[in-house]
């Protein structure tokens, strides 16, 4: 299988900024100061974990269908709010950077109902990195969705993303993240049963397949009402303006 480069330069080249003074944001100031070559993560039709939809996995709460993303804020999305589709891989370092810079803003928009947030956790990096951490983490996040804790779990995974790409997540890591995401008592017990039974592993694989069929060829990818938001232009103000413009 041909190795595919990740998009590690993509967000660095995007140089996220905020406000009229174009102030560099967060912990990636040094990285975005250098104009890099934008690298796309090209997905082949033979990507690991995506050789076909399983069709047998239970769908997590909020899933839009077999292989569909998880609606993270179904209860709060306002009428007329645009749909923001977010495609990520839990092992993607650029996705980790995006979460550092824009994660809180996107989460706040979702909680306020200003957007309908649909998250598609992909797993193509498993093939490149020789592990299965992406698909297992995606399945674990899907189990958290059943307990109403998808965004919380999603945030904890990225907050604990290994510094070295490919180090991955052990089962013990993923189980520990559940408590850090606020799961406790019967909810934690139910999550653990879901995770141990691999209840949403098939669903996680289906998401990868569906993303490829939808023509998503890199992570992170953001689509607002189906239209790609260019990472090279992405800033907090730009995202706010685009959401306002797309609101009906």
N, C-alpha and C positions, 0 to 999 in steps of 0.2 A: 504494500500500500504506500502510495506517495505521501510523504510528510507534508503537511500544510502549515505555513506560518500563521501565528496568531496576529491579532490586530494591535500589538503592544505599542506601536507608534501612533495609532489613530487618535486617541484622546489627547496624547501629548501634542500632536500637531494642531489640535483643535483650539488650544489656548483659551480655556474657559475664562470669561470675564464677567464683571458685574457692574451695572450702572453706567452713567455717562462718562465717568472717568476711566472706564475700562480697567478696573482694578483686578489683578489676578487673584483667583480664589484658592483658599485652602492650602493643603499640603502638597500641591503639585506645581507650585510657582516655578521652581527650578526646572522642572521637566518641560513645562509649556513655554519656557523662554527660548527653547531651541526649536526651530522649524524642522520637523522630521519628515521623512517619507511616510505617507499613509499606507499601511499594510492591511490588506483585507484578508480575512480568514476564509479561504475558499473551501467550500464543503463539497466533497465528492458524493456521488450517489451511493458509494459503498461505505459511508461513515459508520463507525462502530455504534452498535445499539440502535441503528436505524434501518435495519435490513428488512423492515416490514412492520406494520402495526400489529400489536399483540391481540387487540380486540377482546382480551379476557380480563383486563385489569379494571377494578372498580374506579369510577371517576371521583376525584376529590370534590369537596364542596367548593362551588364557585367555578368549576371547569365549564367551558363553553361547549364541550363535546369531546369525542374521542380525538386526542391529540391537540385539543384546543387549549388556549391559555387559561389561567385562573383569574377570574375577576376579583381583584383584591378588595374592592369597596362597593359591592353590590348594594349594600344597605344605605350608603351615603351619597351615591352619585346622583346629581341633580338632573332634572329633565333638561335636555338641551346641552348637557356637558359633552365635550368631545371625548372620543376614545383614544387613549394613549396606550399603544401596544409596545411593551418593552421586552426585547429578546436578549437574554443573557445566558452565560454559562458560569456556574459557580467556580470554575477553575480559571476563568478568564481574568488576567490581571488588569486589563483595561476596563473591564466591567467593575472591578474593585475600585479603580480610580473614579469611574463615573459615580459609583455609589457614595464615595467620599465627598464628591463635589455637589452632586445633584440629588442624592438619595433622600435627604431630609426635605428638600423642596418638593420632590415628587410625592413623597409620603404625605406631606401636609396638604398638597392639592387634592390627593385622593381622599383624605379624611374630611376635608372641607366639602367634598363633592364637586369640586371644580372640574374634575376629569373622571372618566370611567377608566380605571387602571386595569389593564389586562397584561399579566406577566407570563411569558413563555420561557421556561427554564430548559435550555438546550443542553446537549451532552456530547457534542462532537469532539471535544477536547480529550475525552477518554481514549479515543483511538490514537491521537497524536502523543499523548503522555503515557500510554501504556498502563492505564488503571481504569477503575470504574467509579471514581469519586464523584464525577459530575452527575451521573445518573442516580447514584445512591443519595446524594444530597438533594437532588430534585425530588426524588420520591419521599424523602424525609420532610421536605418543605410542603409537599402535597398532603402528608399526614397532618402537619400543623394546620393546614387550611381547613381540615375537617373540624378542628377545634377553634376556628376563628382567629388563628395566630399566624397566618401566612406571612404577612409583612414583617411581623416581629421576628419570626424564625429566619426569613430571608435576610433581614438586616444583621442578625447575629452571625450567620454563616459568612457574610462578606466582612464583617468586623474581625473575624478570625481566619480570614484567608491566609494561607501560608505565604511567607515572604518568597519562598522558592517555588516557582511554577512547577507543578508535577509532584510536589510533596503530598498533595491530596488530603483527604479527610478519612480518618478511621471511623469504624462504627462507634467507638467510644466517644470520639469527637462529636459526631452527629447526635448521639444520645445526650451528651452534655449540653449541646446547644438548646435542646428542648427546654431545660430548666432555665437557662439564661434568657430564653424568649418569653418566659412568664408562665409556662405550663407547670401545673402542680396538681396534686390530688388526683381525682378521677380523670381529669383531662390528660394528665401526664401518663396515667396508666393506659388510657385508651390510645394515646399517641404511640406509646411503646409497643403495644400489641400490633398496631398498624405497621410500624417500622419493622418489627421482628418478622411479621408475616409477609413483608415486601408487597403489601397490599396495593401500592401505587407505582410499583416498579415498571409494570407494563405501560401504564399511563405515561410515565416519564419518557420511556422509549418512543411512544407514539408522538409525543410533543416534538421530539427531534425530527421524526419522519415528516410530520405536518409542516414544520418550519421550512424544511428543505423544499417541499412541494410548493410552498408559498413563495419561494424565491428569496428567502432570507439567507444571505451568504456571508455574513459577518456578525460578530458580537463585540460590543453592544450595538443593537439596532433599535431605533425608536421610530415609531410611526404614529402620526397624529391624524386620526380619521383616515387611515390607510396611506397617508403620504409620508415618505421618509423625512425625518428631521436631520439635516446634515451635521455631523459631529464637528466639522470644521467651523461652523457658525454658532455652535451651541454655547450659550451662556445662560445664566439664571434669568437675566432680563429678556433674552431672546425667547426662552421657553415660556415665560409669563406672557409675553406679547403674542406668541403663536397660539397659546391656549385661549386667550381672550378673543383673538380674531376668529377662532374656530367655534366659539360658543354661540349657540343659536338663541 
